[in-house]
Amino acid sequence: MSINERAIDWKEIFNLKNILLNLTGVIFITLALKGFMIPNKFLDGGVIGISILVHEITHIPFGVLVLVLNIPFLFIGKKILGNTFALQSLITFLLIAFSMTFVHIEAVTSDRLLIALFGGCLIGIGMGFCIRSGSTADGIEILALLTTRKIGLNVSEVIFGMNSLLFLAAAWYFGIGTALYSIVTYFSAIKSLDYISQGIEQYISLHIISAKSDEIKELIATKFRKGITIIKGERGYLPDNFDEKFDCDIIVTIVTRLELLRIKEEITQLDAHAFMFIQYIKDASGGILRLKKKH
């Protein structure tokens, strides 16, 4: 690791946008935990879920547990993702510990389904804001990243395996009903986290193969104002006519979920036999991704 990678980026730490995102995330997490989950003994996944379980068994303050149990993961995060990430995450852990210790919120409801859905959504939204600020609110994702490099499983598989053990422990201590609702809470949190951290307008790579490729190129570029990339390929090789092949253009463009359906409908009107497939991508930058408003 170079000196630059070890150095802390103080501009990133004190960036107003990141500070506001982090504070917003902590507020949502505190509301979810104090208003829904902890009073009703519901678990989330990861270190927060472990902290809730240990808190109920030992009665050690939750704020202390969530801070202490996350500290070891900071050293892993420091090695993998750098000092800036580790410091931002430490600030997040301290804020959660502070809010859980000193902020009082009455339980919003005792209805199990509402707790599972709204508690999960709120904590997922909170974690999503923390991730967008450049930190994490739960060290289990750092551990999953390290484990992935060692054993070859992807992050989601590692997290799912770790949380399965946690929910089994919840079933033994709280009962099978609460454990099952906790699983619903966890999946609500995951979906909410995805929407916030990746954005509702998640980018999608749309690939089109058509005999009317020139018309489709013009449609995408002029009507939808999207950039396109052309990959030269071959069509044909069908089971009954394997020797027949034709040169073709594979059109690639980056769209959002909100744009995908409309673009596909327009392409189908041009060529009902056009072959299309999509790939979900984590991030995209540069090129022509959005049409800027003209003032």
Protein Blocks (a to p, Z undefined) as FASTA:
>chain_A
ZZklmpccfklmmpmklmmmmmmmmmmmmmmmmmmmmmnopacehjllmmmmmmmmnopa
fklmmmmmmmmmmmmmmmmnojklmmmmmmmmmmmmmmmmmpccddfbfcfklmmmmmmm
mmmmmmmmmmmnopafbfklmmmmmmmmmnopafklmmmmmmmmmmmmmmmmnopklmmm
mmmmmmmmmmmmmmmmnopalcdddddddfklmmmmmmmmmmnopacddddddeejifkl
mmbccddddddddddfklmmmmmmmmmmmmmmbccdddddfbdeehjfbccddZZ
